[in-house]
């Protein structure tokens, strides 16, 4: 019997060949939003990993929506050309059936930041910092820029930027669009009472706090063809008193599903610099389980899922429909192939690498830890 991890899954109109997704992971290596040779080699490697869905890192819908100077964007023709170069090359070497997605994002009040290896703090003036925006004029934490509270015109502009970036993404050749509604970035900051203290139609009640994320979903879904899947990464909890709760997240997931959202990838935390997340193996799986049960949307689990056995058990237990791997795939770019080996099935490999398969290299160590 084929393990669930290696059975197909429909995300809206897109069918992925297995249930392993590569989570979007920022590389901080772009040039004014344009992918570089780093991305070329990185995404091509991911295309041969054995994972059914490759999701490209958080991609800013406008220049000021980047997290850092090195973040990818889709706000210019140059960005679009660079991304198409990478995705065309990745598709040329991809294993059969592999699909490609992109996470469309706006960093909001967490923009204008240093790269992680430069300190990950707010940019100083001499580092070419830029003004940030958010639902309210509340900084992410001590020492961070105070964002400008967005006007109605600003909000309308952000919706247009998401639509424009989505249309560029379709031209690039992405088959799945993931709207970033987590990790304290702009759309999540509207959801969370920690960062959204407005008293207009964009804040106050839960319904109003969710209005912008759902407006973005509605606008993007309407702007791209039916054969493109549109999903979202959402926050299951802020891990802070007075923050977004799992009950709030279920309401958001229901709203996404009603707007033909294809799936919800369930993450958590990062609403404030004060958050201390109880990180550990599988720590976010219970959040995915509750959102799946409470909303009925196709649900992806993510967060320190590092073994094939754990990934398969999550699916067998009905806690999620899809599994995302992140750091594990950076450590082992053939994680999907090794997971298949660990679960006793054979996936097609690039013929150039086929002689390294366990069947043709008896005694080889299977590395799907």
C-alpha positions in Angstrom: 0.0 0.0 0.0 1.4 3.4 -1.0 2.1 5.6 2.0 -0.2 8.6 2.2 2.8 10.9 2.0 3.3 9.8 -1.6 -0.3 9.9 -2.8 -1.5 12.8 -5.0 -3.4 15.8 -3.5 -5.6 18.4 -5.2 -5.1 22.0 -4.2 -8.0 23.6 -5.9 -7.4 22.9 -9.6 -3.8 21.9 -9.2 -2.9 18.3 -8.4 0.5 17.7 -6.8 2.1 14.3 -7.2 2.8 13.8 -3.5 2.1 15.5 -0.2 5.5 17.0 0.5 5.8 20.8 0.0 9.0 22.7 0.3 8.1 25.7 2.6 9.1 29.2 1.4 12.4 30.1 2.9 14.0 33.5 2.4 17.5 33.4 0.9 18.2 37.2 1.3 20.2 37.1 -1.9 18.1 39.2 -4.4 19.2 42.4 -6.2 16.4 45.0 -5.7 13.9 42.2 -5.7 15.3 40.3 -8.6 16.4 36.7 -8.3 20.1 36.0 -8.9 22.3 33.0 -9.7 22.0 31.9 -6.1 18.3 31.4 -6.6 18.9 29.7 -9.9 21.0 26.9 -8.3 18.8 26.8 -5.2 15.4 26.4 -6.9 16.8 23.9 -9.4 18.1 21.7 -6.6 14.7 21.9 -4.9 13.1 20.9 -8.2 15.0 17.6 -8.0 14.3 16.9 -4.3 11.4 14.5 -4.7 9.0 17.0 -3.1 5.7 17.5 -5.0 5.4 21.2 -4.5 8.2 23.8 -4.4 7.2 27.1 -2.9 9.5 30.0 -3.6 10.4 32.3 -0.7 8.4 35.3 0.5 8.2 37.6 -2.5 7.3 41.2 -1.9 4.4 42.8 -3.8 6.0 46.2 -3.6 9.5 47.5 -3.0 8.8 48.8 0.6 7.2 45.4 1.4 10.6 43.6 1.4 11.9 42.4 4.7 15.5 43.2 3.8 17.5 44.6 0.9 18.1 41.0 -0.2 14.5 39.9 -0.4 12.8 38.8 -3.6 10.0 40.9 -5.1 7.5 40.8 -8.0 7.0 44.6 -8.4 8.9 45.3 -11.5 9.5 44.0 -15.0 13.1 43.2 -14.0 11.9 41.1 -11.1 9.5 39.3 -13.4 12.2 38.5 -16.0 14.6 37.3 -13.3 12.0 35.0 -11.7 11.0 33.6 -15.1 14.6 32.7 -15.8 14.8 30.7 -12.6 11.5 29.0 -12.9 12.0 28.0 -16.5 15.3 26.5 -15.6 13.9 24.7 -12.6 11.0 23.2 -14.6 13.5 21.9 -17.2 15.2 19.7 -14.6 12.3 19.0 -12.3 11.2 15.5 -11.4 7.9 14.4 -13.1 4.8 16.2 -11.8 6.6 18.7 -9.6 4.6 21.9 -9.2 5.9 25.4 -8.4 4.4 28.1 -6.2 5.4 31.5 -4.8 4.5 33.1 -1.5 3.3 36.7 -2.1 4.0 38.9 0.9 4.3 42.3 2.4 6.5 42.8 5.4 4.6 45.7 6.8 6.1 47.0 10.1 8.8 44.2 10.0 10.2 45.6 6.7 13.4 47.6 6.5 15.4 45.0 8.4 18.9 43.7 8.3 19.6 40.3 6.8 19.8 37.6 9.5 23.6 37.3 9.3 23.9 41.1 9.6 21.9 41.1 12.9 18.2 40.9 11.9 17.5 44.3 13.6 15.8 47.3 12.1 18.0 49.0 9.5 19.8 52.1 10.6 19.6 55.3 8.6 23.1 54.8 7.1 22.0 51.3 5.9 19.4 52.8 3.5 16.4 52.2 5.7 13.0 53.0 4.4 9.6 54.0 6.0 7.3 51.1 7.0 3.6 50.8 7.2 1.1 48.9 9.4 -2.4 48.9 10.7 -1.5 51.1 13.6 1.6 53.2 14.5 3.0 50.4 16.8 6.6 49.2 16.3 7.3 45.5 16.2 9.5 45.8 19.2 12.1 48.0 21.0 14.4 49.6 18.6 12.2 49.0 15.6 10.8 51.6 13.2 7.4 53.0 14.1 5.2 52.3 11.1 2.9 54.8 9.5 -0.7 53.9 10.3 -2.3 53.0 6.9 -5.0 55.1 5.3 -7.8 53.7 3.3 -5.9 54.8 0.2 -2.8 52.9 1.5 -4.9 49.8 2.0 -6.5 50.0 -1.4 -3.0 50.3 -2.8 -1.7 47.2 -1.0 -4.6 45.2 -2.5 -3.7 46.4 -5.9 -0.1 45.5 -5.4 -1.1 41.9 -4.4 -3.2 41.6 -7.5 -0.4 43.0 -9.8 2.2 40.6 -8.2 -0.2 37.7 -8.6 -0.6 38.5 -12.3 3.1 38.7 -12.7 3.5 35.4 -10.9 1.1 33.7 -13.4 3.2 35.1 -16.3 6.4 33.7 -14.6 4.9 30.2 -14.6 3.9 29.6 -11.0 1.0 27.2 -10.6 0.3 27.9 -6.9 0.1 31.3 -5.2 0.4 31.5 -1.4 -0.7 34.7 0.4 1.5 35.3 3.5 -0.9 36.0 6.4 1.5 34.9 9.2 4.7 35.7 11.0 3.8 39.3 12.0 4.0 40.6 8.4 1.4 43.0 7.0 -1.7 40.8 6.6 -1.1 39.0 9.9 -0.6 42.3 11.6 -4.1 43.3 10.6 -5.4 40.0 12.1 -3.7 40.4 15.4 -5.0 42.7 18.2 -1.4 43.1 19.3 -0.6 45.2 16.2 -4.1 46.3 15.0 -5.7 48.8 17.3 -7.8 50.5 14.7 -11.4 51.5 15.3 -12.6 51.7 11.6 -13.7 49.1 9.1 -10.2 47.5 9.2 -10.0 46.9 13.0 -11.7 46.4 16.3 -13.8 43.2 16.0 -12.4 40.0 14.6 -14.5 40.4 11.5 -13.0 43.8 10.8 -9.4 42.6 11.7 -9.8 39.8 9.1 -11.2 42.1 6.5 -8.0 43.0 4.7 -6.6 39.5 4.4 -9.9 38.3 3.1 -10.1 41.2 0.7 -6.7 40.3 -0.7 -7.7 36.7 -1.1 -10.9 37.7 -2.9 -9.1 40.2 -5.2 -6.3 37.8 -6.1 -8.6 34.9 -6.7 -10.7 37.0 -9.1 -7.6 38.3 -10.9 -5.9 35.0 -11.8 -7.1 32.1 -14.0 -9.1 29.2 -12.5 -6.2 26.8 -13.2 -4.1 28.7 -10.7 -4.4 27.6 -7.0 -4.5 30.3 -4.4 -3.9 29.4 -0.8 -2.5 31.1 2.3 -0.1 30.7 5.2 -1.9 31.7 8.3 -1.1 32.0 12.0 -2.6 29.4 14.4 -1.8 31.4 17.5 0.3 34.5 18.4 1.5 32.7 21.6 0.7 35.9 23.5 -2.2 36.8 25.8 -4.5 39.2 24.0 -3.2 38.0 20.6 -4.6 36.0 17.8 -6.0 32.6 19.0 -6.7 29.3 17.4 -10.4 30.1 17.4 -9.6 33.3 15.4 -7.5 31.3 13.0 -10.4 28.9 12.4 -12.6 31.8 11.4 -10.0 33.0 9.0 -9.6 29.6 7.5 -13.4 29.3 7.0 -13.3 32.7 5.3 -10.5 31.7 3.0 -12.4 28.5 2.0 -15.5 30.4 1.3 -13.5 32.5 -1.2 -12.2 29.4 -2.9 -8.9 29.4 -1.0 -7.2 26.1 -2.0 -5.5 25.5 1.4 -4.1 26.9 4.6 -0.6 26.3 5.7 -0.6 26.7 9.5 2.3 28.4 11.2 2.4 30.6 14.4 4.1 33.3 16.3 6.2 36.3 15.3 3.5 38.9 16.0 5.8 40.8 18.4 9.5 40.8 19.3 8.3 39.8 22.8 6.9 36.4 21.7 8.6 33.3 23.0 7.4 30.3 20.9 7.6 26.8 22.5 9.6 25.4 19.6 10.1 21.6 19.4 9.5 18.7 17.1 6.0 18.9 15.5 5.1 21.8 17.8 2.6 23.3 15.3 0.9 20.1 14.2 -1.9 20.5 16.9 -2.7 23.9 15.4 -3.1 22.4 11.9 -5.2 19.6 13.3 -7.6 22.0 14.9 -7.9 24.2 11.9 -8.5 21.2 9.6 -11.2 19.9 11.9 -12.8 23.4 12.5 -12.8 24.7 8.9 -12.7 21.8 6.5 -10.0 23.6 4.4 -7.1 21.5 2.9 -4.5 22.0 5.7 -0.7 21.8 5.6 1.4 21.2 8.7 4.8 22.8 9.1 7.4 23.3 11.8 10.2 20.9 12.7 8.8 18.0 10.8 12.1 16.3 9.9 11.5 12.5 9.5 9.5 10.6 6.9 7.9 8.5 9.6 6.6 11.6 11.5 5.3 13.1 8.2 3.5 9.9 7.3 2.0 9.5 10.8 0.6 13.1 10.8 -1.3 12.2 7.6 -2.4 8.8 8.8 -3.8 10.4 12.0 -5.8 12.9 9.9 -4.1 15.9 11.5 -3.2 17.5 8.1 -3.5 16.9 4.4 0.0 18.0 3.4 3.4 18.3 5.0 5.9 21.2 4.6 9.6 20.8 5.2 12.0 23.7 5.5 15.3 23.4 7.3 15.4 19.6 6.6 15.4 20.3 2.9 18.3 22.8 3.2 20.2 20.1 5.1 19.3 17.4 2.6 18.3 18.6 -0.8 17.1 15.1 -1.7 14.9 14.8 1.4 11.8 13.8 -0.7 13.7 11.0 -2.4 15.1 9.8 0.9 11.7 9.9 2.5 10.4 7.6 -0.2 13.2 5.2 0.4 12.6 5.2 4.1 8.9 4.4 3.5 9.6 1.6 1.1 8.7 3.1 -2.3 10.8 4.2 -5.3 10.4 7.6 -6.8 11.8 8.5 -10.3 15.2 10.2 -10.0 17.1 12.3 -12.4 18.8 9.6 -14.6 22.1 11.4 -14.0 21.8 10.6 -10.3 19.9 7.3 -10.5 23.0 5.1 -9.8 23.0 6.6 -6.3 19.6 5.1 -5.5 19.6 2.4 -2.8 18.4 -0.2 -5.4 21.6 0.4 -7.4 23.9 1.2 -4.6 23.3 -1.6 -2.0 24.1 -0.7 1.5 23.8 3.1 0.9 22.5 5.0 4.0 19.0 6.3 3.7 19.0 9.9 5.0 15.4 11.0 5.7 16.0 11.8 9.3 
